[in-house]
Amino acid sequence: MEHQDLTHHWSRQFNAELEAVRNSVMAMGGLVEEQLRRAVEALVRGDSALGERVARDDYKVNRAEVAIDEDCSRIIARRQPTAGDLRLVMAIVKTITDLERIGDEAEKIGFLASRLASQERPTDSYEAIQQLAELAGGMLHRALDAFARMDPEEAMRVVRQDQAVDREYEAVSRQAIALMTENPGSIHRVLDMLWVARALERIGDHGKNICEYVVYMVRGKDIRHVSLEDAERQVRNG
């Protein structure tokens, strides 16, 4: 799908400001993706130092959120945007909130990875967690791509993918319960693994939220509290 230009109007400066803030969101998204990748790598490799670095680096995500939020506030105060421009600014404010929360989840995974590194490692090298991380990370990447291209159809495909993340999380949870039942001595490690899985499931939820903002930004439709089928119908019908 070709890029949809929602920022074309008489003021070139206003156009440049909107484009700059969108680019800042994409940079923040890339930072969050890298945080998630490093956090999962720390878990799989049993790298305590890497997990600690991921947790410490969360301030970078927070700093990006504050800077973009301030840019959006200045745009609203100076330009008083309306219609599509206002939807764009509001969607950006909501998107960076979800990106910051994804950063928090990556921080949590980094901390847990650091703690798990000192414990007995599972023989499967957290294979189920890796699969869940691939699904959640894939959702995040595609959500950011839908945001960059302002593509509501792709956004809805990503929203549907959240069901796969939920199913995988439920499978990990069942596996964890079975492990704790069979080996009570593994309870502490498995509980930490469950917290990692829960963080990844939440990352999928935040990716879904970003896609809902894309639909709002492009189509002006709020699909947050409607069924998936109704949301898809609204997007198809424009």
Secondary structure, 3 states (H helix, E strand, C coil): CCCCCCCCCCCHHHHHHHHHHHHHHHHHHHHHHHHHHHHHHHHHHCCHHHHHHHHHCHHHHHHHHHHHHHHHHHHHHHHCCCHHHHHHHHHHHHHHHHHHHHHHHHHHHHHHHHHHCCCCCCCCCCHHHHHHHHHHHHHHHHHHHHHHHCCHHHHHHHHHHHHHHHHHHHHHHHHHHHHHHHCHHHHHHHHHHHHHHHHHHHHHHHHHHHHHHHHHHHHCCCCCCCCHHHHHHHHHCC
